[in-house]
Amino acid sequence: MSLLSVQNVSVSFGGLNALTDISFEVGQGEIVGIIGPNGAGKTTLLNTICGLGRARSGTIDFAGTRISGLGPARIATLGLGRTFQMSQLFAGMTVLENVMTGLHRRTRAGVFSAAFRTPAMRAEEAAAAEQAWEALCYVGMEQFAHRPGTALSFGQQRIVEIARTLISEPRLVLLDEPAVGLSVNRVAELDRLLRRIRDDKGITLIMIEHVVRLVMDVCDRVLVLNYGMKIAEGEPASVVADRQVIEAYLGSEFDAAHLAS
């Protein structure tokens, strides 16, 4: 049984069709890429899956639960994490503190404990800090733990956001352009990190990405959107060689054979 099933999902805004009859499935442990030109509906699709948007029609099932129509908080408790196109780090907080916020739905201290800094509250906070430190070490960002989160480069903030998502122990993570702002060397490091997340932790990944080399290297399958419609789906090598995909997104000068070598 698939971990995520999207069936015949359509989304519209003010009469404009943003997504039309989108269907695909994602199995446990897969890394699936979503590519397409700007305005193709990629972020709308992720928003609809995680509950930030609502489908006009169709169904979405995650981990055996129908999540169509549920809010993002409820969907997150089922084990679905998300990063965004723009940085979501909190100003006035260190990198470590930003990562700790990924545990807010799992903390148990009440208002009284938080207000009066009870021993239970302090113990919970210490445990959260330790988990956040481990997550930063995992993504290779521990040296920035005590710096202000918003003082990091945009690319570094994206990696911190991945750490914050991982700390909640999700089963599926939706990544919206994780390579934005990263240098070539950092993209190679991200490639290795995404593989480790899947291989070490068993986490399934769906990512929107414009760095085609990263998509080719790390993804098991690729979904291509154009004007809110799915125009191709399959293994990366076959998708980037598809004439319709080249014309709609990659461009006539794209050399699929060179990229696949």
C-alpha positions as CSV (number, residue, x, y, z in Angstrom):
1,M,0.0,0.0,0.0
2,S,1.3,3.5,-0.8
3,L,2.2,5.9,1.9
4,L,0.6,8.8,0.0
5,S,-2.1,8.6,-2.6
6,V,-3.3,11.7,-4.5
7,Q,-6.3,10.9,-6.7
8,N,-8.0,13.2,-9.2
9,V,-7.2,16.4,-7.2
10,S,-8.2,19.7,-8.7
11,V,-7.7,23.1,-7.1
12,S,-9.1,26.5,-8.3
13,F,-8.7,30.1,-7.2
14,G,-11.4,32.5,-8.3
15,G,-12.4,30.4,-11.3
16,L,-8.8,29.8,-12.4
17,N,-7.7,26.2,-12.4
18,A,-4.4,25.8,-10.5
19,L,-4.4,22.0,-10.5
20,T,-6.5,19.8,-12.8
21,D,-7.1,16.1,-12.1
22,I,-3.7,15.3,-10.5
23,S,-3.1,11.7,-9.5
24,F,0.0,9.9,-8.3
25,E,1.1,7.7,-5.5
26,V,4.3,7.6,-3.3
27,G,5.6,4.5,-1.6
28,Q,7.4,4.3,1.7
29,G,11.0,5.2,1.4
30,E,10.8,6.9,-2.1
31,I,12.3,10.2,-3.0
32,V,10.0,11.8,-5.6
33,G,10.8,15.1,-7.4
34,I,8.2,17.6,-8.7
35,I,9.5,19.8,-11.5
36,G,7.9,22.2,-14.0
37,P,8.0,25.9,-15.0
38,N,7.1,28.7,-12.6
39,G,3.3,28.9,-12.1
40,A,2.9,25.2,-13.0
41,G,1.1,24.4,-9.7
42,K,3.9,22.7,-7.8
43,T,3.7,24.7,-4.5
44,T,-0.1,24.6,-4.7
45,L,0.1,20.8,-4.9
46,L,2.3,20.6,-1.7
47,N,0.0,23.1,0.1
48,T,-3.0,21.0,-0.8
49,I,-1.3,17.8,0.5
50,C,-0.3,19.4,3.8
51,G,-3.7,21.1,4.4
52,L,-2.7,24.7,3.7
53,G,-5.0,24.6,0.7
54,R,-8.2,22.8,-0.1
55,A,-9.0,20.7,-3.2
56,R,-12.1,21.5,-5.2
57,S,-12.4,17.8,-6.0
58,G,-10.4,14.5,-5.5
59,T,-9.0,12.7,-2.5
60,I,-5.7,12.6,-0.6
61,D,-4.8,9.7,1.7
62,F,-1.7,9.6,3.9
63,A,-0.6,6.6,6.0
64,G,-4.1,5.0,5.6
65,T,-6.0,8.1,6.7
66,R,-8.1,10.3,4.4
67,I,-6.5,13.8,5.0
68,S,-8.5,15.7,2.3
69,G,-10.1,18.6,4.2
70,L,-8.1,18.2,7.4
71,G,-6.1,21.2,8.7
72,P,-2.3,21.3,8.7
73,A,-2.0,20.8,12.4
74,R,-3.9,17.6,12.3
75,I,-2.1,16.3,9.3
76,A,1.3,17.1,10.9
77,T,0.4,14.9,13.9
78,L,0.0,12.0,11.4
79,G,3.7,12.3,10.5
80,L,3.8,14.8,7.6
81,G,6.5,17.6,7.7
82,R,7.0,20.5,5.4
83,T,9.6,23.1,4.4
84,F,8.8,26.2,2.4
85,Q,10.2,28.3,-0.5
86,M,10.9,31.3,1.8
87,S,12.8,31.0,5.1
88,Q,10.5,30.3,8.1
89,L,13.1,30.8,10.8
90,F,12.0,33.0,13.7
91,A,13.8,36.3,14.3
92,G,15.2,36.8,17.8
93,M,15.9,33.1,18.2
94,T,19.1,31.2,17.9
95,V,19.5,28.4,15.4
96,L,19.2,25.8,18.2
97,E,16.0,27.5,19.5
98,N,14.5,27.5,16.0
99,V,15.1,23.8,15.7
100,M,13.6,23.2,19.1
101,T,10.3,24.7,17.9
102,G,9.9,21.6,15.7
103,L,9.0,19.8,18.9
104,H,6.2,22.1,20.1
105,R,3.4,19.6,19.3
106,R,5.1,16.9,21.3
107,T,5.9,18.9,24.5
108,R,3.7,18.2,27.5
109,A,4.4,21.1,29.9
110,G,1.3,23.2,30.5
111,V,0.9,27.0,31.0
112,F,1.6,26.8,34.7
113,S,4.8,24.9,34.2
114,A,6.0,27.2,31.5
115,A,5.2,30.4,33.5
116,F,6.9,29.2,36.7
117,R,9.7,27.2,35.2
118,T,9.0,24.1,37.1
119,P,11.5,21.2,37.2
120,A,9.3,19.3,34.7
121,M,9.5,22.3,32.4
122,R,13.2,22.7,32.7
123,A,13.8,18.9,32.1
124,E,11.6,19.0,29.0
125,E,13.4,22.0,27.7
126,A,16.8,20.4,28.2
127,A,15.7,17.2,26.4
128,A,14.4,19.3,23.5
129,A,17.7,21.2,23.3
130,E,19.6,17.9,23.2
131,Q,17.4,16.6,20.4
132,A,17.8,19.9,18.5
133,W,21.6,19.7,18.9
134,E,21.5,16.1,17.5
135,A,19.4,17.2,14.5
136,L,21.9,20.0,13.8
137,C,24.8,17.6,14.0
138,Y,23.0,15.3,11.6
139,V,22.6,18.0,8.9
140,G,26.1,19.4,9.6
141,M,25.0,22.8,11.0
142,E,26.0,22.4,14.7
143,Q,28.7,25.1,14.4
144,F,25.9,27.7,14.0
145,A,23.8,26.5,16.9
146,H,24.1,29.6,19.0
147,R,24.0,32.2,16.2
148,P,20.8,34.1,15.4
149,G,18.8,32.0,12.9
150,T,18.2,34.9,10.6
151,A,21.9,35.8,10.5
152,L,22.6,32.7,8.4
153,S,22.7,32.8,4.6
154,F,19.5,31.8,2.9
155,G,20.9,28.5,1.8
156,Q,22.0,27.7,5.4
157,Q,18.6,28.6,6.7
158,R,17.1,26.0,4.4
159,I,19.3,23.3,5.9
160,V,18.3,24.4,9.4
161,E,14.7,24.1,8.4
162,I,15.3,20.5,7.3
163,A,16.7,19.9,10.8
164,R,13.7,21.4,12.4
165,T,11.4,19.2,10.4
166,L,13.4,16.0,11.1
167,I,13.2,16.6,14.9
168,S,9.5,15.9,14.8
169,E,10.2,12.4,13.4
170,P,8.0,12.6,10.3
171,R,7.2,9.7,8.0
172,L,7.0,12.0,5.0
173,V,8.6,15.4,4.3
174,L,7.6,17.9,1.6
175,L,10.5,20.0,0.5
176,D,9.9,23.2,-1.4
177,E,13.1,24.0,-3.4
178,P,15.6,22.9,-0.7
179,A,18.6,23.8,-3.0
180,V,17.7,27.4,-3.4
181,G,20.7,29.6,-2.3
182,L,23.1,26.7,-2.1
183,S,26.5,26.7,-3.9
184,V,27.5,23.8,-6.1
185,N,29.4,22.2,-3.3
186,R,26.5,22.7,-0.9
187,V,24.1,21.1,-3.5
188,A,26.3,18.0,-3.5
189,E,26.1,17.9,0.3
190,L,22.3,18.3,0.1
191,D,22.2,15.3,-2.3
192,R,24.1,13.2,0.3
193,L,21.9,14.5,3.1
194,L,18.6,13.6,1.4
195,R,19.9,10.1,0.7
196,R,20.9,9.7,4.3
197,I,17.5,10.9,5.5
198,R,15.8,8.3,3.4
199,D,18.3,5.5,4.1
200,D,19.0,6.1,7.8
201,K,15.7,7.2,9.0
202,G,13.3,5.6,6.5
203,I,11.7,9.0,5.7
204,T,9.9,9.5,2.4
205,L,10.6,12.7,0.6
206,I,8.8,14.7,-2.0
207,M,10.6,17.7,-3.3
208,I,10.0,20.6,-5.7
209,E,13.3,21.5,-7.2
210,H,14.7,23.5,-10.2
211,V,18.3,22.1,-9.9
212,V,17.8,19.3,-12.4
213,R,21.1,17.7,-11.6
214,L,19.9,17.2,-8.0
215,V,16.6,15.7,-9.2
216,M,18.4,13.4,-11.6
217,D,20.8,12.2,-8.9
218,V,18.6,11.7,-5.9
219,C,15.0,11.1,-7.0
220,D,13.5,7.6,-7.7
221,R,10.7,9.1,-9.7
222,V,9.8,12.5,-11.1
223,L,6.4,14.2,-11.6
224,V,6.2,17.0,-14.1
225,L,3.5,19.7,-14.0
226,N,2.7,22.4,-16.6
227,Y,-0.3,24.8,-16.3
228,G,-1.6,22.7,-13.4
229,M,-1.6,19.4,-15.3
230,K,0.6,16.4,-15.0
231,I,2.4,16.0,-18.3
232,A,4.9,13.2,-17.3
233,E,5.8,10.8,-14.6
234,G,8.5,8.2,-14.3
235,E,12.2,7.6,-13.7
236,P,14.3,10.7,-14.0
237,A,16.2,9.7,-17.1
238,S,13.0,8.9,-19.0
239,V,11.3,12.1,-17.9
240,V,14.0,14.5,-18.8
241,A,14.2,12.9,-22.3
242,D,10.5,13.3,-22.8
243,R,9.9,15.7,-25.7
244,Q,6.9,17.3,-24.0
245,V,8.9,18.0,-20.8
246,I,11.8,19.5,-22.8
247,E,9.5,21.8,-24.7
248,A,7.5,22.9,-21.6
249,Y,10.3,23.2,-19.1
250,L,13.9,22.1,-19.9
251,G,14.3,23.9,-23.2
252,S,15.4,22.8,-26.6
253,E,19.1,23.1,-25.7
254,F,18.8,20.7,-22.8
255,D,21.2,17.8,-23.1
256,A,19.6,14.9,-21.2
257,A,22.3,12.4,-22.3
258,H,25.1,14.6,-20.8
259,L,23.1,15.1,-17.5
260,A,22.5,11.4,-17.1
261,S,26.1,10.4,-17.6
